[in-house]
Amino acid sequence: MTFRILIGLIGIPLGFLLLKYRERVKDWTGNIGWAEQYLGTGGTWSALILIGILTIVLSFMFMVGSLQTMFFGAFGRFF
């Protein structure tokens, strides 16, 4: 349980930092080819926003245990 809280407490601020400093991240990484191709012009910006939001949401879900419940509910019968 402590591991899940630690991951959540690391992941949530990282997601917010990605959202806040996405301009610097884009300058550092350059354009992301698949994002520009599939998300259109400005796709790199959209991809960075989506990655930041997903990091926040998935970290929170992992921290409270709902990600594991959803995963095993959807894929548990395959394992």
mmCIF file of the N, C-alpha and C atoms, coordinates in Angstrom:
data_MODEL
# 
_entry.id   MODEL 
# 
loop_
_atom_site.group_PDB 
_atom_site.id 
_atom_site.type_symbol 
_atom_site.label_atom_id 
_atom_site.label_alt_id 
_atom_site.label_comp_id 
_atom_site.label_asym_id 
_atom_site.label_entity_id 
_atom_site.label_seq_id 
_atom_site.pdbx_PDB_ins_code 
_atom_site.Cartn_x 
_atom_site.Cartn_y 
_atom_site.Cartn_z 
_atom_site.occupancy 
_atom_site.B_iso_or_equiv 
_atom_site.pdbx_formal_charge 
_atom_site.auth_seq_id 
_atom_site.auth_comp_id 
_atom_site.auth_asym_id 
_atom_site.auth_atom_id 
_atom_site.pdbx_PDB_model_num 
ATOM 1   N N  . MET A 1 1  ? 0.819   -1.187  0.000   1.00 0.00 ? 1  MET A N  1 
ATOM 2   C CA . MET A 1 1  ? 0.000   0.000   0.000   1.00 0.00 ? 1  MET A CA 1 
ATOM 3   C C  . MET A 1 1  ? 0.862   1.250   0.000   1.00 0.00 ? 1  MET A C  1 
ATOM 4   N N  . THR A 1 2  ? 1.969   1.235   0.711   1.00 0.00 ? 2  THR A N  1 
ATOM 5   C CA . THR A 1 2  ? 2.851   2.395   0.746   1.00 0.00 ? 2  THR A CA 1 
ATOM 6   C C  . THR A 1 2  ? 3.448   2.671   -0.623  1.00 0.00 ? 2  THR A C  1 
ATOM 7   N N  . PHE A 1 3  ? 3.741   1.600   -1.370  1.00 0.00 ? 3  PHE A N  1 
ATOM 8   C CA . PHE A 1 3  ? 4.282   1.751   -2.719  1.00 0.00 ? 3  PHE A CA 1 
ATOM 9   C C  . PHE A 1 3  ? 3.296   2.474   -3.617  1.00 0.00 ? 3  PHE A C  1 
ATOM 10  N N  . ARG A 1 4  ? 2.010   2.121   -3.516  1.00 0.00 ? 4  ARG A N  1 
ATOM 11  C CA . ARG A 1 4  ? 0.988   2.773   -4.347  1.00 0.00 ? 4  ARG A CA 1 
ATOM 12  C C  . ARG A 1 4  ? 0.882   4.251   -4.026  1.00 0.00 ? 4  ARG A C  1 
ATOM 13  N N  . ILE A 1 5  ? 0.937   4.596   -2.751  1.00 0.00 ? 5  ILE A N  1 
ATOM 14  C CA . ILE A 1 5  ? 0.848   6.004   -2.362  1.00 0.00 ? 5  ILE A CA 1 
ATOM 15  C C  . ILE A 1 5  ? 2.071   6.759   -2.872  1.00 0.00 ? 5  ILE A C  1 
ATOM 16  N N  . LEU A 1 6  ? 3.242   6.146   -2.775  1.00 0.00 ? 6  LEU A N  1 
ATOM 17  C CA . LEU A 1 6  ? 4.467   6.774   -3.249  1.00 0.00 ? 6  LEU A CA 1 
ATOM 18  C C  . LEU A 1 6  ? 4.394   7.034   -4.756  1.00 0.00 ? 6  LEU A C  1 
ATOM 19  N N  . ILE A 1 7  ? 3.937   6.048   -5.507  1.00 0.00 ? 7  ILE A N  1 
ATOM 20  C CA . ILE A 1 7  ? 3.803   6.223   -6.958  1.00 0.00 ? 7  ILE A CA 1 
ATOM 21  C C  . ILE A 1 7  ? 2.820   7.347   -7.267  1.00 0.00 ? 7  ILE A C  1 
ATOM 22  N N  . GLY A 1 8  ? 1.707   7.396   -6.549  1.00 0.00 ? 8  GLY A N  1 
ATOM 23  C CA . GLY A 1 8  ? 0.737   8.464   -6.756  1.00 0.00 ? 8  GLY A CA 1 
ATOM 24  C C  . GLY A 1 8  ? 1.302   9.826   -6.418  1.00 0.00 ? 8  GLY A C  1 
ATOM 25  N N  . LEU A 1 9  ? 2.049   9.906   -5.329  1.00 0.00 ? 9  LEU A N  1 
ATOM 26  C CA . LEU A 1 9  ? 2.621   11.185  -4.918  1.00 0.00 ? 9  LEU A CA 1 
ATOM 27  C C  . LEU A 1 9  ? 3.754   11.644  -5.830  1.00 0.00 ? 9  LEU A C  1 
ATOM 28  N N  . ILE A 1 10 ? 4.317   10.741  -6.590  1.00 0.00 ? 10 ILE A N  1 
ATOM 29  C CA . ILE A 1 10 ? 5.323   11.113  -7.583  1.00 0.00 ? 10 ILE A CA 1 
ATOM 30  C C  . ILE A 1 10 ? 4.661   11.407  -8.929  1.00 0.00 ? 10 ILE A C  1 
ATOM 31  N N  . GLY A 1 11 ? 3.705   10.578  -9.328  1.00 0.00 ? 11 GLY A N  1 
ATOM 32  C CA . GLY A 1 11 ? 3.102   10.691  -10.647 1.00 0.00 ? 11 GLY A CA 1 
ATOM 33  C C  . GLY A 1 11 ? 2.216   11.916  -10.826 1.00 0.00 ? 11 GLY A C  1 
ATOM 34  N N  . ILE A 1 12 ? 1.430   12.249  -9.809  1.00 0.00 ? 12 ILE A N  1 
ATOM 35  C CA . ILE A 1 12 ? 0.515   13.385  -9.930  1.00 0.00 ? 12 ILE A CA 1 
ATOM 36  C C  . ILE A 1 12 ? 1.282   14.695  -10.131 1.00 0.00 ? 12 ILE A C  1 
ATOM 37  N N  . PRO A 1 13 ? 2.298   15.009  -9.309  1.00 0.00 ? 13 PRO A N  1 
ATOM 38  C CA . PRO A 1 13 ? 3.051   16.243  -9.582  1.00 0.00 ? 13 PRO A CA 1 
ATOM 39  C C  . PRO A 1 13 ? 3.802   16.218  -10.916 1.00 0.00 ? 13 PRO A C  1 
ATOM 40  N N  . LEU A 1 14 ? 4.272   15.037  -11.337 1.00 0.00 ? 14 LEU A N  1 
ATOM 41  C CA . LEU A 1 14 ? 4.938   14.962  -12.640 1.00 0.00 ? 14 LEU A CA 1 
ATOM 42  C C  . LEU A 1 14 ? 3.974   15.320  -13.769 1.00 0.00 ? 14 LEU A C  1 
ATOM 43  N N  . GLY A 1 15 ? 2.735   14.861  -13.664 1.00 0.00 ? 15 GLY A N  1 
ATOM 44  C CA . GLY A 1 15 ? 1.738   15.219  -14.665 1.00 0.00 ? 15 GLY A CA 1 
ATOM 45  C C  . GLY A 1 15 ? 1.474   16.713  -14.692 1.00 0.00 ? 15 GLY A C  1 
ATOM 46  N N  . PHE A 1 16 ? 1.355   17.324  -13.506 1.00 0.00 ? 16 PHE A N  1 
ATOM 47  C CA . PHE A 1 16 ? 1.145   18.768  -13.445 1.00 0.00 ? 16 PHE A CA 1 
ATOM 48  C C  . PHE A 1 16 ? 2.361   19.526  -13.980 1.00 0.00 ? 16 PHE A C  1 
ATOM 49  N N  . LEU A 1 17 ? 3.564   19.035  -13.679 1.00 0.00 ? 17 LEU A N  1 
ATOM 50  C CA . LEU A 1 17 ? 4.763   19.688  -14.199 1.00 0.00 ? 17 LEU A CA 1 
ATOM 51  C C  . LEU A 1 17 ? 4.835   19.590  -15.719 1.00 0.00 ? 17 LEU A C  1 
ATOM 52  N N  . LEU A 1 18 ? 4.423   18.461  -16.269 1.00 0.00 ? 18 LEU A N  1 
ATOM 53  C CA . LEU A 1 18 ? 4.394   18.324  -17.723 1.00 0.00 ? 18 LEU A CA 1 
ATOM 54  C C  . LEU A 1 18 ? 3.406   19.307  -18.333 1.00 0.00 ? 18 LEU A C  1 
ATOM 55  N N  . LEU A 1 19 ? 2.257   19.486  -17.708 1.00 0.00 ? 19 LEU A N  1 
ATOM 56  C CA . LEU A 1 19 ? 1.290   20.449  -18.215 1.00 0.00 ? 19 LEU A CA 1 
ATOM 57  C C  . LEU A 1 19 ? 1.812   21.883  -18.111 1.00 0.00 ? 19 LEU A C  1 
ATOM 58  N N  . LYS A 1 20 ? 2.487   22.189  -17.020 1.00 0.00 ? 20 LYS A N  1 
ATOM 59  C CA . LYS A 1 20 ? 2.974   23.549  -16.813 1.00 0.00 ? 20 LYS A CA 1 
ATOM 60  C C  . LYS A 1 20 ? 4.154   23.875  -17.733 1.00 0.00 ? 20 LYS A C  1 
ATOM 61  N N  . TYR A 1 21 ? 5.083   22.936  -17.887 1.00 0.00 ? 21 TYR A N  1 
ATOM 62  C CA . TYR A 1 21 ? 6.304   23.186  -18.649 1.00 0.00 ? 21 TYR A CA 1 
ATOM 63  C C  . TYR A 1 21 ? 6.301   22.479  -20.006 1.00 0.00 ? 21 TYR A C  1 
ATOM 64  N N  . ARG A 1 22 ? 5.146   22.312  -20.616 1.00 0.00 ? 22 ARG A N  1 
ATOM 65  C CA . ARG A 1 22 ? 5.083   21.589  -21.889 1.00 0.00 ? 22 ARG A CA 1 
ATOM 66  C C  . ARG A 1 22 ? 5.827   22.316  -23.000 1.00 0.00 ? 22 ARG A C  1 
ATOM 67  N N  . GLU A 1 23 ? 5.926   23.650  -22.929 1.00 0.00 ? 23 GLU A N  1 
ATOM 68  C CA . GLU A 1 23 ? 6.676   24.379  -23.950 1.00 0.00 ? 23 GLU A CA 1 
ATOM 69  C C  . GLU A 1 23 ? 8.156   24.014  -23.892 1.00 0.00 ? 23 GLU A C  1 
ATOM 70  N N  . ARG A 1 24 ? 8.698   23.943  -22.680 1.00 0.00 ? 24 ARG A N  1 
ATOM 71  C CA . ARG A 1 24 ? 10.109  23.569  -22.537 1.00 0.00 ? 24 ARG A CA 1 
ATOM 72  C C  . ARG A 1 24 ? 10.337  22.118  -22.938 1.00 0.00 ? 24 ARG A C  1 
ATOM 73  N N  . VAL A 1 25 ? 9.379   21.250  -22.621 1.00 0.00 ? 25 VAL A N  1 
ATOM 74  C CA . VAL A 1 25 ? 9.502   19.842  -23.001 1.00 0.00 ? 25 VAL A CA 1 
ATOM 75  C C  . VAL A 1 25 ? 9.477   19.713  -24.518 1.00 0.00 ? 25 VAL A C  1 
ATOM 76  N N  . LYS A 1 26 ? 8.598   20.481  -25.181 1.00 0.00 ? 26 LYS A N  1 
ATOM 77  C CA . LYS A 1 26 ? 8.534   20.425  -26.640 1.00 0.00 ? 26 LYS A CA 1 
ATOM 78  C C  . LYS A 1 26 ? 9.815   20.962  -27.268 1.00 0.00 ? 26 LYS A C  1 
ATOM 79  N N  . ASP A 1 27 ? 10.370  22.044  -26.695 1.00 0.00 ? 27 ASP A N  1 
ATOM 80  C CA . ASP A 1 27 ? 11.637  22.563  -27.208 1.00 0.00 ? 27 ASP A CA 1 
ATOM 81  C C  . ASP A 1 27 ? 12.754  21.542  -27.044 1.00 0.00 ? 27 ASP A C  1 
ATOM 82  N N  . TRP A 1 28 ? 12.704  20.774  -25.958 1.00 0.00 ? 28 TRP A N  1 
ATOM 83  C CA . TRP A 1 28 ? 13.733  19.784  -25.681 1.00 0.00 ? 28 TRP A CA 1 
ATOM 84  C C  . TRP A 1 28 ? 13.593  18.550  -26.568 1.00 0.00 ? 28 TRP A C  1 
ATOM 85  N N  . THR A 1 29 ? 12.348  18.102  -26.790 1.00 0.00 ? 29 THR A N  1 
ATOM 86  C CA . THR A 1 29 ? 12.135  16.879  -27.564 1.00 0.00 ? 29 THR A CA 1 
ATOM 87  C C  . THR A 1 29 ? 11.933  17.134  -29.048 1.00 0.00 ? 29 THR A C  1 
ATOM 88  N N  . GLY A 1 30 ? 11.461  18.314  -29.415 1.00 0.00 ? 30 GLY A N  1 
ATOM 89  C CA . GLY A 1 30 ? 11.125  18.574  -30.809 1.00 0.00 ? 30 GLY A CA 1 
ATOM 90  C C  . GLY A 1 30 ? 9.741   18.033  -31.116 1.00 0.00 ? 30 GLY A C  1 
ATOM 91  N N  . ASN A 1 31 ? 9.389   18.052  -32.395 1.00 0.00 ? 31 ASN A N  1 
ATOM 92  C CA . ASN A 1 31 ? 8.085   17.531  -32.797 1.00 0.00 ? 31 ASN A CA 1 
ATOM 93  C C  . ASN A 1 31 ? 8.050   16.013  -32.666 1.00 0.00 ? 31 ASN A C  1 
ATOM 94  N N  . ILE A 1 32 ? 6.912   15.509  -32.233 1.00 0.00 ? 32 ILE A N  1 
ATOM 95  C CA . ILE A 1 32 ? 6.705   14.071  -32.124 1.00 0.00 ? 32 ILE A CA 1 
ATOM 96  C C  . ILE A 1 32 ? 6.004   13.641  -33.411 1.00 0.00 ? 32 ILE A C  1 
ATOM 97  N N  . GLY A 1 33 ? 6.671   12.808  -34.189 1.00 0.00 ? 33 GLY A N  1 
ATOM 98  C CA . GLY A 1 33 ? 6.190   12.455  -35.519 1.00 0.00 ? 33 GLY A CA 1 
ATOM 99  C C  . GLY A 1 33 ? 4.801   11.852  -35.545 1.00 0.00 ? 33 GLY A C  1 
ATOM 100 N N  . TRP A 1 34 ? 4.555   10.846  -34.706 1.00 0.00 ? 34 TRP A N  1 
ATOM 101 C CA . TRP A 1 34 ? 3.248   10.187  -34.729 1.00 0.00 ? 34 TRP A CA 1 
ATOM 102 C C  . TRP A 1 34 ? 2.146   11.137  -34.278 1.00 0.00 ? 34 TRP A C  1 
ATOM 103 N N  . ALA A 1 35 ? 2.463   12.052  -33.376 1.00 0.00 ? 35 ALA A N  1 
ATOM 104 C CA . ALA A 1 35 ? 1.454   12.997  -32.902 1.00 0.00 ? 35 ALA A CA 1 
ATOM 105 C C  . ALA A 1 35 ? 1.098   13.980  -34.000 1.00 0.00 ? 35 ALA A C  1 
ATOM 106 N N  . GLU A 1 36 ? 2.081   14.455  -34.736 1.00 0.00 ? 36 GLU A N  1 
ATOM 107 C CA . GLU A 1 36 ? 1.817   15.381  -35.828 1.00 0.00 ? 36 GLU A CA 1 
ATOM 108 C C  . GLU A 1 36 ? 1.037   14.688  -36.951 1.00 0.00 ? 36 GLU A C  1 
ATOM 109 N N  . GLN A 1 37 ? 1.319   13.407  -37.150 1.00 0.00 ? 37 GLN A N  1 
ATOM 110 C CA . GLN A 1 37 ? 0.647   12.670  -38.213 1.00 0.00 ? 37 GLN A CA 1 
ATOM 111 C C  . GLN A 1 37 ? -0.807  12.365  -37.856 1.00 0.00 ? 37 GLN A C  1 
ATOM 112 N N  . TYR A 1 38 ? -1.058  11.859  -36.663 1.00 0.00 ? 38 TYR A N  1 
ATOM 113 C CA . TYR A 1 38 ? -2.392  11.403  -36.305 1.00 0.00 ? 38 TYR A CA 1 
ATOM 114 C C  . TYR A 1 38 ? -3.252  12.466  -35.635 1.00 0.00 ? 38 TYR A C  1 
ATOM 115 N N  . LEU A 1 39 ? -2.648  13.449  -34.985 1.00 0.00 ? 39 LEU A N  1 
ATOM 116 C CA . LEU A 1 39 ? -3.424  14.488  -34.308 1.00 0.00 ? 39 LEU A CA 1 
ATOM 117 C C  . LEU A 1 39 ? -3.463  15.785  -35.096 1.00 0.00 ? 39 LEU A C  1 
ATOM 118 N N  . GLY A 1 40 ? -2.781  15.838  -36.229 1.00 0.00 ? 40 GLY A N  1 
ATOM 119 C CA . GLY A 1 40 ? -2.810  17.022  -37.081 1.00 0.00 ? 40 GLY A CA 1 
ATOM 120 C C  . GLY A 1 40 ? -1.778  18.050  -36.666 1.00 0.00 ? 40 GLY A C  1 
ATOM 121 N N  . THR A 1 41 ? -1.905  19.237  -37.232 1.00 0.00 ? 41 THR A N  1 
ATOM 122 C CA . THR A 1 41 ? -0.979  20.319  -36.925 1.00 0.00 ? 41 THR A CA 1 
ATOM 123 C C  . THR A 1 41 ? -1.111  20.683  -35.448 1.00 0.00 ? 41 THR A C  1 
ATOM 124 N N  . GLY A 1 42 ? 0.006   20.811  -34.791 1.00 0.00 ? 42 GLY A N  1 
ATOM 125 C CA . GLY A 1 42 ? -0.017  21.061  -33.350 1.00 0.00 ? 42 GLY A CA 1 
ATOM 126 C C  . GLY A 1 42 ? -0.248  19.801  -32.547 1.00 0.00 ? 42 GLY A C  1 
ATOM 127 N N  . GLY A 1 43 ? -0.053  18.664  -33.160 1.00 0.00 ? 43 GLY A N  1 
ATOM 128 C CA . GLY A 1 43 ? -0.296  17.395  -32.495 1.00 0.00 ? 43 GLY A CA 1 
ATOM 129 C C  . GLY A 1 43 ? 0.648   17.130  -31.341 1.00 0.00 ? 43 GLY A C  1 
ATOM 130 N N  . THR A 1 44 ? 1.856   17.680  -31.420 1.00 0.00 ? 44 THR A N  1 
ATOM 131 C CA . THR A 1 44 ? 2.809   17.504  -30.326 1.00 0.00 ? 44 THR A CA 1 
ATOM 132 C C  . THR A 1 44 ? 2.279   18.165  -29.062 1.00 0.00 ? 44 THR A C  1 
ATOM 133 N N  . TRP A 1 45 ? 1.727   19.378  -29.205 1.00 0.00 ? 45 TRP A N  1 
ATOM 134 C CA . TRP A 1 45 ? 1.147   20.073  -28.053 1.00 0.00 ? 45 TRP A CA 1 
ATOM 135 C C  . TRP A 1 45 ? 0.002   19.258  -27.464 1.00 0.00 ? 45 TRP A C  1 
ATOM 136 N N  . SER A 1 46 ? -0.874  18.757  -28.331 1.00 0.00 ? 46 SER A N  1 
ATOM 137 C CA . SER A 1 46 ? -2.012  17.953  -27.864 1.00 0.00 ? 46 SER A CA 1 
ATOM 138 C C  . SER A 1 46 ? -1.547  16.679  -27.187 1.00 0.00 ? 46 SER A C  1 
ATOM 139 N N  . ALA A 1 47 ? -0.524  16.042  -27.748 1.00 0.00 ? 47 ALA A N  1 
ATOM 140 C CA . ALA A 1 47 ? -0.017  14.799  -27.163 1.00 0.00 ? 47 ALA A CA 1 
ATOM 141 C C  . ALA A 1 47 ? 0.576   15.054  -25.779 1.00 0.00 ? 47 ALA A C  1 
ATOM 142 N N  . LEU A 1 48 ? 1.312   16.148  -25.617 1.00 0.00 ? 48 LEU A N  1 
ATOM 143 C CA . LEU A 1 48 ? 1.892   16.454  -24.312 1.00 0.00 ? 48 LEU A CA 1 
ATOM 144 C C  . LEU A 1 48 ? 0.802   16.729  -23.280 1.00 0.00 ? 48 LEU A C  1 
ATOM 145 N N  . ILE A 1 49 ? -0.258  17.407  -23.688 1.00 0.00 ? 49 ILE A N  1 
ATOM 146 C CA . ILE A 1 49 ? -1.378  17.657  -22.775 1.00 0.00 ? 49 ILE A CA 1 
ATOM 147 C C  . ILE A 1 49 ? -2.060  16.346  -22.402 1.00 0.00 ? 49 ILE A C  1 
ATOM 148 N N  . LEU A 1 50 ? -2.303  15.493  -23.393 1.00 0.00 ? 50 LEU A N  1 
ATOM 149 C CA . LEU A 1 50 ? -2.945  14.204  -23.113 1.00 0.00 ? 50 LEU A CA 1 
ATOM 150 C C  . LEU A 1 50 ? -2.079  13.328  -22.218 1.00 0.00 ? 50 LEU A C  1 
ATOM 151 N N  . ILE A 1 51 ? -0.781  13.320  -22.454 1.00 0.00 ? 51 ILE A N  1 
ATOM 152 C CA . ILE A 1 51 ? 0.117   12.513  -21.622 1.00 0.00 ? 51 ILE A CA 1 
ATOM 153 C C  . ILE A 1 51 ? 0.132   13.038  -20.195 1.00 0.00 ? 51 ILE A C  1 
ATOM 154 N N  . GLY A 1 52 ? 0.140   14.344  -20.032 1.00 0.00 ? 52 GLY A N  1 
ATOM 155 C CA . GLY A 1 52 ? 0.118   14.929  -18.691 1.00 0.00 ? 52 GLY A CA 1 
ATOM 156 C C  . GLY A 1 52 ? -1.155  14.600  -17.943 1.00 0.00 ? 52 GLY A C  1 
ATOM 157 N N  . ILE A 1 53 ? -2.305  14.741  -18.607 1.00 0.00 ? 53 ILE A N  1 
ATOM 158 C CA . ILE A 1 53 ? -3.590  14.440  -17.973 1.00 0.00 ? 53 ILE A CA 1 
ATOM 159 C C  . ILE A 1 53 ? -3.701  12.954  -17.646 1.00 0.00 ? 53 ILE A C  1 
ATOM 160 N N  . LEU A 1 54 ? -3.279  12.102  -18.581 1.00 0.00 ? 54 LEU A N  1 
ATOM 161 C CA . LEU A 1 54 ? -3.325  10.658  -18.326 1.00 0.00 ? 54 LEU A CA 1 
ATOM 162 C C  . LEU A 1 54 ? -2.403  10.263  -17.179 1.00 0.00 ? 54 LEU A C  1 
ATOM 163 N N  . THR A 1 55 ? -1.252  10.909  -17.076 1.00 0.00 ? 55 THR A N  1 
ATOM 164 C CA . THR A 1 55 ? -0.341  10.624  -15.962 1.00 0.00 ? 55 THR A CA 1 
ATOM 165 C C  . THR A 1 55 ? -0.997  10.962  -14.633 1.00 0.00 ? 55 THR A C  1 
ATOM 166 N N  . ILE A 1 56 ? -1.676  12.100  -14.569 1.00 0.00 ? 56 ILE A N  1 
ATOM 167 C CA . ILE A 1 56 ? -2.354  12.506  -13.339 1.00 0.00 ? 56 ILE A CA 1 
ATOM 168 C C  . ILE A 1 56 ? -3.464  11.523  -12.992 1.00 0.00 ? 56 ILE A C  1 
ATOM 169 N N  . VAL A 1 57 ? -4.322  11.229  -13.956 1.00 0.00 ? 57 VAL A N  1 
ATOM 170 C CA . VAL A 1 57 ? -5.483  10.368  -13.699 1.00 0.00 ? 57 VAL A CA 1 
ATOM 171 C C  . VAL A 1 57 ? -5.055  8.945   -13.349 1.00 0.00 ? 57 VAL A C  1 
ATOM 172 N N  . LEU A 1 58 ? -4.132  8.375   -14.122 1.00 0.00 ? 58 LEU A N  1 
ATOM 173 C CA . LEU A 1 58 ? -3.712  6.995   -13.863 1.00 0.00 ? 58 LEU A CA 1 
ATOM 174 C C  . LEU A 1 58 ? -2.927  6.879   -12.554 1.00 0.00 ? 58 LEU A C  1 
ATOM 175 N N  . SER A 1 59 ? -2.143  7.896   -12.220 1.00 0.00 ? 59 SER A N  1 
ATOM 176 C CA . SER A 1 59 ? -1.428  7.867   -10.933 1.00 0.00 ? 59 SER A CA 1 
ATOM 177 C C  . SER A 1 59 ? -2.397  7.899   -9.768  1.00 0.00 ? 59 SER A C  1 
ATOM 178 N N  . PHE A 1 60 ? -3.422  8.733   -9.876  1.00 0.00 ? 60 PHE A N  1 
ATOM 179 C CA . PHE A 1 60 ? -4.416  8.797   -8.810  1.00 0.00 ? 60 PHE A CA 1 
ATOM 180 C C  . PHE A 1 60 ? -5.191  7.482   -8.706  1.00 0.00 ? 60 PHE A C  1 
ATOM 181 N N  . MET A 1 61 ? -5.569  6.933   -9.860  1.00 0.00 ? 61 MET A N  1 
ATOM 182 C CA . MET A 1 61 ? -6.299  5.667   -9.843  1.00 0.00 ? 61 MET A CA 1 
ATOM 183 C C  . MET A 1 61 ? -5.447  4.551   -9.253  1.00 0.00 ? 61 MET A C  1 
ATOM 184 N N  . PHE A 1 62 ? -4.162  4.530   -9.567  1.00 0.00 ? 62 PHE A N  1 
ATOM 185 C CA . PHE A 1 62 ? -3.266  3.519   -9.010  1.00 0.00 ? 62 PHE A CA 1 
ATOM 186 C C  . PHE A 1 62 ? -3.121  3.695   -7.506  1.00 0.00 ? 62 PHE A C  1 
ATOM 187 N N  . MET A 1 63 ? -3.058  4.962   -7.067  1.00 0.00 ? 63 MET A N  1 
ATOM 188 C CA . MET A 1 63 ? -2.864  5.248   -5.653  1.00 0.00 ? 63 MET A CA 1 
ATOM 189 C C  . MET A 1 63 ? -4.049  4.776   -4.820  1.00 0.00 ? 63 MET A C  1 
ATOM 190 N N  . VAL A 1 64 ? -5.268  4.954   -5.314  1.00 0.00 ? 64 VAL A N  1 
ATOM 191 C CA . VAL A 1 64 ? -6.446  4.558   -4.537  1.00 0.00 ? 64 VAL A CA 1 
ATOM 192 C C  . VAL A 1 64 ? -6.884  3.123   -4.815  1.00 0.00 ? 64 VAL A C  1 
ATOM 193 N N  . GLY A 1 65 ? -6.255  2.457   -5.802  1.00 0.00 ? 65 GLY A N  1 
ATOM 194 C CA . GLY A 1 65 ? -6.546  1.056   -6.065  1.00 0.00 ? 65 GLY A CA 1 
ATOM 195 C C  . GLY A 1 65 ? -7.595  0.800   -7.125  1.00 0.00 ? 65 GLY A C  1 
ATOM 196 N N  . SER A 1 66 ? -8.171  1.834   -7.690  1.00 0.00 ? 66 SER A N  1 
ATOM 197 C CA . SER A 1 66 ? -9.221  1.616   -8.683  1.00 0.00 ? 66 SER A CA 1 
ATOM 198 C C  . SER A 1 66 ? -8.663  1.177   -10.035 1.00 0.00 ? 66 SER A C  1 
ATOM 199 N N  . LEU A 1 67 ? -7.408  1.499   -10.329 1.00 0.00 ? 67 LEU A N  1 
ATOM 200 C CA . LEU A 1 67 ? -6.807  1.051   -11.582 1.00 0.00 ? 67 LEU A CA 1 
ATOM 201 C C  . LEU A 1 67 ? -6.657  -0.462  -11.586 1.00 0.00 ? 67 LEU A C  1 
ATOM 202 N N  . GLN A 1 68 ? -6.234  -1.022  -10.449 1.00 0.00 ? 68 GLN A N  1 
ATOM 203 C CA . GLN A 1 68 ? -6.084  -2.469  -10.351 1.00 0.00 ? 68 GLN A CA 1 
ATOM 204 C C  . GLN A 1 68 ? -7.450  -3.150  -10.462 1.00 0.00 ? 68 GLN A C  1 
ATOM 205 N N  . THR A 1 69 ? -8.462  -2.584  -9.809  1.00 0.00 ? 69 THR A N  1 
ATOM 206 C CA . THR A 1 69 ? -9.804  -3.157  -9.868  1.00 0.00 ? 69 THR A CA 1 
ATOM 207 C C  . THR A 1 69 ? -10.335 -3.137  -11.293 1.00 0.00 ? 69 THR A C  1 
ATOM 208 N N  . MET A 1 70 ? -10.144 -2.019  -11.991 1.00 0.00 ? 70 MET A N  1 
ATOM 209 C CA . MET A 1 70 ? -10.613 -1.910  -13.366 1.00 0.00 ? 70 MET A CA 1 
ATOM 210 C C  . MET A 1 70 ? -9.848  -2.866  -14.273 1.00 0.00 ? 70 MET A C  1 
ATOM 211 N N  . PHE A 1 71 ? -8.537  -2.966  -14.085 1.00 0.00 ? 71 PHE A N  1 
ATOM 212 C CA . PHE A 1 71 ? -7.719  -3.840  -14.918 1.00 0.00 ? 71 PHE A CA 1 
ATOM 213 C C  . PHE A 1 71 ? -8.106  -5.302  -14.740 1.00 0.00 ? 71 PHE A C  1 
ATOM 214 N N  . PHE A 1 72 ? -8.214  -5.747  -13.486 1.00 0.00 ? 72 PHE A N  1 
ATOM 215 C CA . PHE A 1 72 ? -8.546  -7.145  -13.249 1.00 0.00 ? 72 PHE A CA 1 
ATOM 216 C C  . PHE A 1 72 ? -9.994  -7.446  -13.603 1.00 0.00 ? 72 PHE A C  1 
ATOM 217 N N  . GLY A 1 73 ? -10.868 -6.464  -13.517 1.00 0.00 ? 73 GLY A N  1 
ATOM 218 C CA . GLY A 1 73 ? -12.244 -6.665  -13.951 1.00 0.00 ? 73 GLY A CA 1 
ATOM 219 C C  . GLY A 1 73 ? -12.346 -6.840  -15.452 1.00 0.00 ? 73 GLY A C  1 
ATOM 220 N N  . ALA A 1 74 ? -11.513 -6.118  -16.192 1.00 0.00 ? 74 ALA A N  1 
ATOM 221 C CA . ALA A 1 74 ? -11.549 -6.184  -17.657 1.00 0.00 ? 74 ALA A CA 1 
ATOM 222 C C  . ALA A 1 74 ? -10.740 -7.349  -18.191 1.00 0.00 ? 74 ALA A C  1 
ATOM 223 N N  . PHE A 1 75 ? -9.564  -7.601  -17.615 1.00 0.00 ? 75 PHE A N  1 
ATOM 224 C CA . PHE A 1 75 ? -8.664  -8.600  -18.176 1.00 0.00 ? 75 PHE A CA 1 
ATOM 225 C C  . PHE A 1 75 ? -8.393  -9.785  -17.273 1.00 0.00 ? 75 PHE A C  1 
ATOM 226 N N  . GLY A 1 76 ? -9.038  -9.865  -16.123 1.00 0.00 ? 76 GLY A N  1 
ATOM 227 C CA . GLY A 1 76 ? -8.771  -10.930 -15.169 1.00 0.00 ? 76 GLY A CA 1 
ATOM 228 C C  . GLY A 1 76 ? -9.063  -12.325 -15.690 1.00 0.00 ? 76 GLY A C  1 
ATOM 229 N N  . ARG A 1 77 ? -10.052 -12.440 -16.538 1.00 0.00 ? 77 ARG A N  1 
ATOM 230 C CA . ARG A 1 77 ? -10.402 -13.777 -17.048 1.00 0.00 ? 77 ARG A CA 1 
ATOM 231 C C  . ARG A 1 77 ? -9.355  -14.334 -18.010 1.00 0.00 ? 77 ARG A C  1 
ATOM 232 N N  . PHE A 1 78 ? -8.466  -13.477 -18.521 1.00 0.00 ? 78 PHE A N  1 
ATOM 233 C CA . PHE A 1 78 ? -7.415  -13.931 -19.431 1.00 0.00 ? 78 PHE A CA 1 
ATOM 234 C C  . PHE A 1 78 ? -6.193  -14.442 -18.674 1.00 0.00 ? 78 PHE A C  1 
ATOM 235 N N  . PHE A 1 79 ? -6.114  -14.200 -17.374 1.00 0.00 ? 79 PHE A N  1 
ATOM 236 C CA . PHE A 1 79 ? -4.937  -14.582 -16.590 1.00 0.00 ? 79 PHE A CA 1 
ATOM 237 C C  . PHE A 1 79 ? -5.301  -15.650 -15.590 1.00 0.00 ? 79 PHE A C  1 
# 
